[in-house]
Amino acid sequence: MSKELILMLHPTFGVLAMIAAVWVFVETMNVSDANIARLRQASVLTAILIWLAYIVGGYWYVVFYGGDKAIIKAGPWPFAHGLFMETKEHLFFMLLLLATFLPIAAYGDVVKKQVTKKLVLWTSALVVLMGLGMEGAGAIISMGVKVALLAKMI
Amino acid sequence: MTTSQTSSADAVSAKVTGYGISYAITSILNALLVILKESNESVHGLLVAITGHHWITHGLLDVIVFVVLGAVLSRRDMNLSGNTLITSVVGSTILSGLIVVGFFVL
């Protein structure tokens, strides 16, 4: 598998996980005995997709990122690594654990207990918000490489 | 509605409470470990020595702490209201996020 394909799989799994988390949120807002199974399936799917994003992105980060890091740091946007990559790589662990917690909460009594429903709503919303943050940070990191390479050409 | 009924309605299962509190604690520990390893070369070196990369070790530690702490806390009667659990999950996410971002900004 090419380096570029591995890199593209990371945000792809991330976006799919966010869509799944939105799905969990919507199912939870309208939760009943009729949709609880679907809600729980969506929560498991969210966790699986975030784990896939973590494994693929982590492999790319450990094996290939060193080259990009050197390019970014020598370019006009060193903060793309110093702030955005450093923050992203460490906050991702929280997203990973939050997404792992989501199905645990979803397998609680979401139908009958309002507070469990509220917990699942908050957890899925945090997964979406943190996922958006990760996607945004990823875009800035990619731009950091791009502007550094463009600066070299000028 | 009696007090015990209110308490029952506001409670979540022991497993959900255990893993929720485990998440809250682990996310704060995660943020503190970021500061520790980025400020202390020997801690950073230790994390590298364990798996070959500081980030892999950091992630493994987070997952292990979350799972072990969650399993342990799930077996205890935490006597925690659901709203307190939600506040802990959301609050720890915001706090640890601010710690990590703040560390790299400053």
Interface residues (C-beta under 8 A of the other chain):
Chain A: Y54 G58 Y61 V62 G82 L83 E86 T87 E89 H90 L91 F93 M94 L96 L97 L98 T100 F101 I104 A105 G108 D109 K113 Q114 V115 T116 K118 L119 W122 T123 L126 M130
Chain B: A9 D10 A11 V12 S13 K15 V16 Y19 G20 Y23 T26 S27 N30 A31 V34 E38 H53 W55 I56 H58 G59 D62 V63 F66 G70 S81 G82 N83 L85 I86 V89 V90 T93 S96 G97 V100 V101 F104 V105
